[in-house]
Amino acid sequence: MTTYDLIDEAVIDAPADAVWEALVAEFRGAGQWWVPHNTFTAVSGAPDTVGARVGVTVHTKGVDKGGLKLRFTSRTVAVEPGRRLDIEYVDGVFRGPSASFLLEPLEGGRTRISMHFTGRPHGWLKVLAKVADLGAEHSRGTLAAFESLNRQLSAVGR
């Protein structure tokens, strides 16, 4: 069985509190910086509250561009406000164990953001995982989102 264990990170030219607010807003459905690759919808509760559920759609060709839509649901399992958000995958094409978003303040008001993704494809995605490098696609999409976040937040600071 295919299991992914990936860590993607970037340095954002903004303080950790701004990065945290942008992360939580995105999971509420803001659609500001993870688009066109992913969109999020709060299903129940605030994303930075233990027990909250967020619907995730991965748009393989981009939002409104056709292509496969990979849908799954996450549940928040641990929160350290402003520093760490841990989730598990509970429904859809990915299932457990988790993803962790970690923010590390750096000198000069910058922040390192990392996503540690561990998950297993479920259902029909298990078949696709045998012929497509979903791990590489995941990292490409995550790093593009982090670059977009950096552009967004560094523009606000100007």
Salt bridges, closest charged atoms under 4 A:
ASP5 OD1 - HIS116 NE2 2.50
ASP8 OD2 - HIS138 ND1 3.97
ASP13 OD1 - ARG110 NE 3.08
ASP48 OD1 - ARG28 NH2 3.79
GLU80 OE1 - ARG83 NE 3.79
ASP86 OD1 - ARG84 NE 2.95
GLU88 OE2 - ARG75 NH2 2.28
ASP91 OD1 - ARG95 NH2 3.45
GLU104 OE1 - ARG112 NE 3.22
GLU137 OE2 - ARG140 NH2 2.44
